[in-house]
Amino acid sequence: MSDTPTRPKLVFAMNQGLVPRIFGAEQWVRLQAVADVLSPVSYTDFKTPEAAALLKQAEIIVGAWGAPALDQDLLEKAPNLRLVAYAAASIRAITTPAFWRAGIPITSAVAAMAVPVAEFTYAAIIMTGKDVINIRDINRQQRGAQGFGSRIGLDVSHLGNYGRRIGIVGASRIGRLVIAMLVRSGYAVAVYDPFASPADVEKMGAQAMGLDQLLEWSHTVSLHAPILPETRHMIGARELGLMRDDAVLINTARGWLVNHDALLAELQSGRIRAWIDTPDPEPFPPDSPFYDLPNLVLTPHIAGTMGNELHSLAEAAINEIERFVAGLPPLDPVLEQSLDRIA
């Protein structure tokens, strides 16, 4: 009689082609060592007879972008389901009241996703502090011309990172990573987050401020607040008007947080600068004036995992599956009441 434990049966639920991008060779070996992968094919629904047969056997669903909603219909077709390991961040699009009632554990790779976003934000803070992208463009135009072109930017007093004050709006998981990076580098950091106590903020090495005070104090403001009804357009014309001349606004969270009509007016005035990775709408339409602003760095939502960083999402999911098989509690469980704080 064998003492080898039975491996749980697993199916993928995500957009076609994502499995080989997320699961590299090393991750695939780890996954197959702990679970019985029923098929290497991923599904965005389980409506075909073949897919439905796999779902009926499945004890674990590994999901990512494109996964179907975990609604009553799907749950009835998956009577053996015991774990959903989501190899991406926000699970809002797939969870339903029926799923929460079922009490099936679900985990998220939000911690793994937070790392590249925080790194990107930290880099953006440093790069905008020296206005690198704009100076790159000017240098390309000047092509070594004497004067400003030869020592570009060195005589601009508002540029540079020495003594730069950074305001963080939202001490979310990503926000806290950014704060830690900044504090280690000697930046002065202020935090606005109504959910974080002043004592908690002080432990991070930062100082707590109200939103208005933070906007007035900061040289650079970086947004990391969650999507809540009360955070819709929390940065509008009044708030932007509080920012000091030549200040920088960075948004790697969600366009939901910013009134982009008000932002456009401020940027067109030339008074402030910005780096926007998450616009609203996303993407901007082709004729949007945002594309042509010299004081805006506009990137197409690339702060999160891309390229080989996707493997970190697989590692997060596999870690959870290994713990599940070993009878250990999950590292990153998601509870219904905790959804609003994922940012």
C-alpha positions in Angstrom: 0.0 0.0 0.0 1.5 3.3 -1.0 2.1 6.1 1.5 2.3 8.7 -1.3 -0.5 11.3 -0.7 -3.0 11.8 -3.5 -2.3 15.0 -5.4 -5.3 17.3 -5.9 -6.6 17.7 -9.4 -6.1 21.2 -10.9 -7.5 23.2 -13.9 -6.5 26.6 -15.3 -9.1 29.4 -15.7 -7.6 32.3 -17.6 -7.1 33.8 -21.0 -5.7 31.5 -23.7 -1.9 31.7 -23.9 -1.4 33.0 -20.3 -0.4 29.7 -18.8 3.0 29.4 -20.6 3.6 33.1 -19.9 2.9 32.9 -16.2 4.3 29.4 -15.6 7.9 29.1 -16.8 9.8 25.8 -16.8 10.8 26.0 -13.1 7.3 26.9 -12.0 5.8 24.1 -14.1 8.0 21.5 -12.4 7.0 22.8 -9.0 3.3 22.8 -9.9 3.3 19.3 -11.3 5.1 18.0 -8.2 2.3 19.1 -5.9 -0.9 18.8 -8.1 -2.3 16.7 -10.9 -2.7 19.2 -13.7 -5.7 17.8 -15.7 -4.9 19.8 -18.8 -2.3 22.4 -19.9 -5.2 24.3 -21.7 -6.7 27.3 -19.9 -10.4 28.2 -20.0 -12.3 31.4 -19.9 -15.5 29.4 -19.4 -16.3 25.7 -18.9 -19.2 25.4 -21.3 -17.8 22.7 -23.7 -18.4 19.1 -22.6 -14.6 18.5 -22.4 -14.0 21.6 -20.2 -17.1 20.8 -18.0 -15.7 17.3 -17.4 -12.4 18.7 -16.2 -14.1 21.2 -14.0 -16.2 18.4 -12.4 -13.0 16.7 -11.3 -11.2 19.8 -10.2 -10.2 20.4 -6.6 -8.1 23.5 -7.4 -8.7 26.3 -9.9 -5.7 28.4 -10.8 -7.1 31.6 -12.2 -5.8 34.8 -13.7 -7.0 37.5 -16.1 -10.0 36.2 -18.1 -11.1 33.7 -15.5 -14.9 33.2 -15.5 -17.0 34.5 -12.6 -17.2 32.0 -9.7 -21.0 32.1 -9.7 -23.6 29.6 -8.7 -23.7 27.9 -12.1 -19.9 27.3 -12.1 -19.9 26.2 -8.5 -22.6 23.6 -9.2 -20.4 22.2 -12.0 -17.4 22.0 -9.6 -18.6 19.9 -6.7 -15.1 19.0 -5.6 -13.6 22.5 -5.6 -11.6 23.2 -2.5 -9.3 26.1 -3.4 -9.0 29.0 -5.9 -5.4 30.2 -6.3 -5.6 33.5 -8.3 -2.3 34.2 -10.0 -3.1 38.0 -10.3 -4.1 40.8 -7.9 -7.7 41.9 -7.7 -10.3 39.2 -7.6 -13.3 41.6 -7.8 -14.2 40.5 -11.3 -14.6 36.8 -10.5 -16.0 36.7 -7.0 -19.8 36.6 -6.4 -22.1 36.4 -3.4 -22.6 32.7 -4.2 -18.9 32.1 -4.0 -18.5 33.8 -0.6 -21.5 31.8 0.7 -19.8 28.6 -0.4 -16.8 29.3 1.9 -14.2 28.1 -0.5 -10.8 29.6 0.2 -9.4 32.0 -2.4 -5.9 33.4 -2.5 -4.4 36.3 -4.5 -0.9 37.1 -5.9 -1.4 40.7 -4.8 1.8 40.6 -2.7 3.8 39.5 -5.7 2.1 42.1 -8.0 2.8 44.8 -5.5 6.6 44.5 -5.8 7.1 45.6 -9.5 4.5 48.4 -9.0 6.4 49.7 -6.0 9.7 49.5 -7.8 8.3 51.3 -10.8 6.9 54.0 -8.6 10.1 54.5 -6.7 12.0 54.7 -10.1 9.4 57.2 -11.3 9.9 59.4 -8.2 13.6 59.5 -8.8 13.3 60.1 -12.6 10.7 62.8 -12.3 12.8 64.4 -9.6 15.4 65.1 -12.3 12.8 65.4 -15.1 14.7 62.8 -17.0 12.3 62.0 -19.8 11.7 65.7 -20.8 15.4 66.5 -20.6 16.1 63.4 -22.8 13.7 64.9 -25.4 15.3 68.3 -25.2 18.8 66.9 -25.4 17.7 65.0 -28.5 16.5 68.2 -30.1 19.5 70.3 -29.0 22.1 67.6 -30.1 25.0 69.1 -28.2 24.2 72.8 -28.8 26.0 75.2 -26.5 24.2 76.7 -23.5 21.2 74.9 -22.0 21.8 72.0 -24.3 25.4 71.4 -23.1 24.6 71.3 -19.4 20.9 70.6 -19.6 18.8 71.0 -16.4 21.7 71.7 -14.1 20.6 75.3 -13.4 17.0 74.5 -12.7 16.6 74.9 -9.0 13.3 72.8 -8.6 15.0 69.7 -10.0 17.0 67.1 -8.1 16.3 64.6 -5.3 18.2 66.1 -2.4 15.7 67.0 0.4 12.8 66.1 -1.8 9.5 65.7 0.0 7.4 62.8 -1.1 3.7 62.5 -0.2 2.1 59.1 -0.3 -1.7 59.0 -0.6 -2.8 55.6 0.6 -0.7 53.3 2.8 -1.8 50.2 0.9 0.4 47.2 0.4 2.1 49.0 -2.6 2.2 52.3 -0.8 4.0 50.7 2.2 6.6 49.2 0.0 7.2 52.6 -1.7 7.4 54.2 1.7 10.0 51.7 2.9 12.1 52.3 -0.2 11.9 56.1 0.2 12.7 56.0 3.9 15.8 53.8 3.3 17.0 56.3 0.7 16.6 59.3 3.1 13.6 61.0 1.6 11.2 63.0 3.8 7.9 61.1 3.5 4.4 62.1 4.5 1.4 59.8 4.4 -2.3 60.4 4.0 -4.5 57.4 4.8 -7.6 57.6 7.0 -7.2 53.9 7.8 -3.7 54.2 9.2 -3.1 55.7 12.6 -0.4 58.3 13.2 1.5 55.8 15.3 1.4 53.2 12.5 2.7 55.8 10.0 5.4 56.8 12.4 6.6 53.2 12.6 7.0 53.3 8.8 9.4 56.2 9.3 7.0 58.8 7.8 4.7 61.5 9.2 0.9 61.4 9.0 -0.8 64.4 7.4 -4.2 65.4 6.2 -4.7 65.3 2.4 -4.6 69.1 2.0 -1.5 69.5 4.1 0.2 66.7 2.3 -0.5 68.2 -1.1 0.8 71.6 0.0 3.9 70.1 1.6 5.1 67.6 -1.1 7.4 68.1 -4.0 6.1 64.8 -5.4 2.7 63.1 -4.7 2.2 59.4 -5.4 -1.2 57.8 -5.4 -1.9 54.4 -3.9 -5.4 54.6 -2.6 -8.0 51.9 -3.2 -11.1 52.1 -5.4 -13.9 53.1 -3.0 -16.9 55.4 -3.6 -15.3 58.1 -1.5 -12.0 58.0 -3.4 -13.6 58.7 -6.8 -11.9 61.9 -8.1 -10.3 62.5 -4.7 -7.7 64.5 -6.6 -9.6 67.2 -8.4 -9.2 70.8 -9.4 -9.1 72.1 -5.8 -6.6 69.4 -4.7 -4.4 70.0 -7.7 -4.5 73.7 -7.0 -3.0 73.1 -3.5 0.1 71.5 -5.0 3.2 73.7 -5.2 4.5 75.0 -8.5 6.7 72.5 -10.3 5.3 69.6 -8.1 4.9 66.2 -9.6 1.8 63.9 -9.4 2.4 60.1 -10.0 -0.4 57.7 -10.4 0.3 54.0 -10.6 -2.9 53.1 -8.8 -6.1 53.7 -10.8 -7.4 56.5 -12.9 -10.5 56.4 -10.7 -8.7 58.6 -8.2 -8.1 61.6 -10.4 -10.4 64.1 -12.2 -8.6 64.0 -15.5 -10.3 67.1 -16.9 -8.9 69.0 -13.9 -5.5 67.4 -14.4 -5.4 68.3 -18.1 -6.0 71.9 -17.3 -3.2 72.0 -14.7 -0.8 70.2 -17.0 -1.6 72.5 -20.0 -0.9 75.5 -17.7 2.6 74.1 -17.2 2.5 74.6 -13.5 2.9 71.0 -12.4 4.3 67.8 -14.0 2.9 64.2 -13.9 3.6 60.6 -14.6 0.4 58.6 -15.3 0.5 54.9 -15.7 -3.2 54.4 -15.1 -5.3 56.9 -17.0 -9.1 57.3 -17.1 -10.4 56.3 -19.5 -7.8 53.6 -20.1 -6.4 54.0 -22.7 -7.0 57.6 -23.6 -8.5 57.9 -27.1 -6.0 58.5 -30.0 -6.9 62.3 -30.2 -6.4 62.9 -26.5 -4.2 66.0 -25.8 -2.6 64.1 -22.9 -0.3 62.3 -25.4 1.4 65.5 -26.5 2.1 67.2 -23.2 5.8 67.7 -22.6 5.3 67.8 -18.8 3.6 64.4 -18.7 5.1 60.9 -18.8 2.2 58.7 -20.0 2.8 54.9 -19.8 0.3 52.2 -20.8 -0.3 50.5 -17.4 3.1 48.8 -17.3 3.9 49.3 -13.6 2.5 45.8 -12.8 4.1 42.5 -13.7 5.2 42.1 -17.3 7.6 39.8 -19.1 9.5 37.5 -16.8 7.9 39.2 -13.7 4.8 37.2 -14.5 6.6 34.2 -13.1 6.4 35.7 -9.6 2.6 35.4 -9.9 3.0 31.7 -10.6 5.4 31.3 -7.6 2.8 33.0 -5.4 0.0 30.6 -6.5 2.2 27.6 -6.2 3.2 28.6 -2.6 -0.4 28.7 -1.7 -1.1 25.3 -3.3 1.8 23.7 -1.5 0.5 25.0 1.8 -3.0 23.8 1.0 -1.7 20.3 0.3 0.3 20.4 3.5 -2.7 21.4 5.5 -1.2 24.8 6.3 -3.2 28.1 6.3 -2.8 30.4 3.2 -0.2 33.1 3.1 -2.5 35.6 1.3 -6.1 34.7 1.8 -8.7 37.1 0.5 -11.8 37.7 2.6 -14.9 39.4 1.3 -14.5 42.3 3.8 -10.9 42.9 2.8 -11.5 43.5 -0.9 -11.7 47.3 -0.6 -8.2 47.5 0.8 -6.5 45.7 -2.1 -4.6 48.5 -3.9 
